[in-house]
Amino acid sequence: MKVVVCIKRVPDTETHIRISETGTDIDTRGVKYIISPYDEFAIEAGLRVKENMEGGEVSLLTVGASEAQETLRNGLAMGADKATLLRADSYMDGLGTAKALAVELKNSNAQLILFGVKAAGSDQQQVGPMVATLLDLPCVTGVSSFKFGDTVVICRREIEGRVEVVEADLPAVLTITKGEYEPRYASLKGIMAAKRKPLEEREASFNQSGIRIEKLSQPPTRGAGRILEDGPDAVPELVRLLREEANAL
């Protein structure tokens, strides 16, 4: 089975983010970049498909600047077979990214296309379903585990208080969330092997964004807390503050 895992290079989730002098981007000095954590779940899911079926191929695909090569190498060190970087040096919104990926995936003959459920950098949960729509493929989102039937993939989705089972025809697009696929650590052997695995870089066929960032700003400083009296007598004042000052009611 041919599996393609689409990943994204994002700042480390523990990085302190600063806004650049232009006000339209983050200051990248000293920022460590990683594979988006949910995308690591997707890589792990793809590797297990390959292992359980005793064959096949796991490819990585990303859209980004040339620096994303390092991110792809990290995925190759986990066990993926090859990687492709679609170079787009300017900012790409979700739809622009999806269109660039869809052009590449259209003739890939992939039976399974995996995404993380969302990217840590944008938290939008858009690109996977957009790619599925552009390719006219079934899509199941928020998948915690899956297995295969004859020509279908059977997915488990954890919803509030329940587990939902969804069956989709192959080929299909799945977005993977935290669940069964805890990412493996790259071994020393895997890290050394990753240096020799094929990594292709070329210009993205689609490199346009419908969104332009005009300004970034830090969240407003949170005001000092207020302590009210204990007991039922404090309720009217609490309700008033929530309604008139916090605008929460």
Number of C-alpha atoms within 10 A of each C-alpha: 16 18 25 27 29 23 27 26 24 19 19 17 14 8 11 9 14 16 15 13 9 11 14 14 16 16 14 13 8 8 16 12 18 19 21 21 22 23 28 26 26 30 32 22 24 27 24 14 22 18 12 9 9 9 11 14 17 25 25 24 20 25 27 20 17 14 13 23 20 14 20 27 23 19 28 28 22 24 24 26 19 21 23 19 23 24 22 21 14 11 18 20 18 19 19 20 26 23 22 23 25 21 16 16 16 13 8 12 12 20 15 19 27 26 30 29 28 24 21 20 13 11 9 11 18 18 24 28 21 20 25 19 15 15 17 12 16 16 22 23 22 21 24 22 18 18 11 14 11 7 10 14 20 16 22 19 20 17 9 7 6 8 12 12 13 15 17 19 17 18 18 20 29 27 27 30 24 20 14 14 20 14 18 13 10 16 12 11 11 17 17 13 16 23 13 11 15 14 19 12 17 12 15 21 15 19 19 17 15 10 12 10 10 9 10 14 11 8 6 6 6 6 6 6 6 5 8 11 10 8 7 7 10 12 13 10 12 13 14 13 14 13 12 10 10 10 9 9 10
